[in-house]
């Protein structure tokens, strides 16, 4: 029985190349998952349950201690997902995919789809370490899978020729999220809210990275 996960030996002991699959279905699925995940993030914002005729101090306490942290986590998570979606355009640098790469991307999308849940945990229980570790672990899995997507495509010669000189630089830059996630997990043992402070930097760094890549591309052209 044929195995699409890589080269295999047929009955005649001849290597059979992996099936080349057009990128369009993978890109369509990815856009759909991101649209749903980014929309569901709003569910991390809870409608307040306040006592009847709340006093201004009660309202101020709710805004400062509950609503603003929830909005902050929502903005950070939305910006992180936006950065991932923009960076997923590396698939424009790929000639095609295969079944193994599609499965890597599916697992990556599964970790993306969990972001609304981990964000909701951070919104409601951000003062507890377990919520910080779950959120940071979610980011770690996303980063590791994303790194492996590019690594697999480069290793299996799926990258367009003009992009190959930049492939290793892109691969190294994809280590940013896994490394920062590990740092965030470590900091959660030291500073109670240190994890979220680390992840505030990620959207900025992702967008700076995208801007630098575009500038370099403009200069090279």
Secondary structure, DSSP 4 states (H G I P E B T S, - for coil): ---TTS-EE-TTS-EEPPPPB-SHHHHHHHHHHHHHHHHHGGGGSPPP---TT--HHHHHHHIIIIIHHHHHHHHHHHHHHHHHHHHGGGGGGBS-B-HHHHHHHHHHHHHHHTHHHHHHHHHHHTTSHHHHHHHHHHHHHHHHHHHHHHHHHHHTT-B-GGGHHHHHHHHHHTHHHHHHHHHHHHHTTTSTTHHHHHHHHHHHHHHHHHHHHHHHHHHH-
